[in-house]
Amino acid sequence: MLNPNSYGKEFSSQEIKSILMIARNLKIKAISYNEADIISYRPVEHEVGHIVKAASKFLSKQPNVDRAFIMEMIKGCEKPQILIVLDMMGSTRKLFVPLSKYLSKTVKANEHLCFISYEQDMGKKAAETVEPFYVRKKRFFEK
């Protein structure tokens, strides 16, 4: 197994077992590059009006966000997470960090939020399953 962050270091099976054991004990989730293939999306199956309302209020003050979608993201048999896909311009970090802080006051204890940009293939695939909950109002000079 090669780790690109360690300049292509090859790990022995014992080293791999040790790394996985530490990750399991610390409850660190591993993410692979081909993970997008095993993730499915569906409309949210419980009431998320509190998230939609708060996110819409926040996004209405963000001129670089055109649309936002909300759905459940399911990976294998794990508990579904709430995914918000943002169709936007500019830095995701400059938007995702303040948005997550803002929504943290609204999100219930059993709800886990994830964010992704619509520009990514995974974001486009997820957004196909639902209608946007937020659409930026066109300004007077836009068609």
Long-range contacts (C-beta under 8 A, 24 or more apart in sequence): 35-75, 36-121, 36-122, 36-125, 38-75, 38-76, 39-73, 39-74, 39-75, 39-122, 40-73, 40-74, 41-71, 41-72, 41-73, 41-74, 41-83, 41-125, 41-126, 41-128, 41-129, 41-130, 42-71, 42-72, 42-74, 42-80, 42-129, 43-71, 43-72, 43-129, 43-130, 44-70, 44-71, 44-72, 44-82, 45-72, 45-80, 48-82, 48-111, 50-106, 50-108, 51-82, 51-84, 51-103, 51-106, 51-107, 51-111, 51-113, 52-133, 52-134, 54-102, 54-103, 54-105, 54-106, 55-84, 55-99, 55-103, 55-133, 55-134, 56-133, 56-134, 58-98, 58-99, 58-102, 58-103, 59-86, 59-99, 59-134, 59-136, 60-134, 60-136, 62-88, 62-95, 63-136, 64-88, 64-89, 64-90, 64-95, 65-95, 65-134, 65-136, 66-135, 66-136, 67-118, 67-132, 67-134, 67-135, 67-136, 68-132, 68-133, 68-134, 69-118, 69-126, 69-127, 69-130, 69-131, 69-132, 69-133, 70-130, 70-133, 71-126, 71-127, 71-129, 71-130, 73-114, 73-126, 79-112, 81-112, 81-113, 81-114, 82-111, 82-112, 82-113, 82-114, 83-113, 83-114, 83-115, 83-116, 83-126, 84-113, 84-114, 84-115, 84-116, 85-115, 85-116, 85-117, 85-118, 85-123, 85-126, 85-127, 86-115, 86-116, 86-117, 86-118, 86-123, 87-117, 87-118, 87-127, 87-132, 88-117, 88-118, 92-117
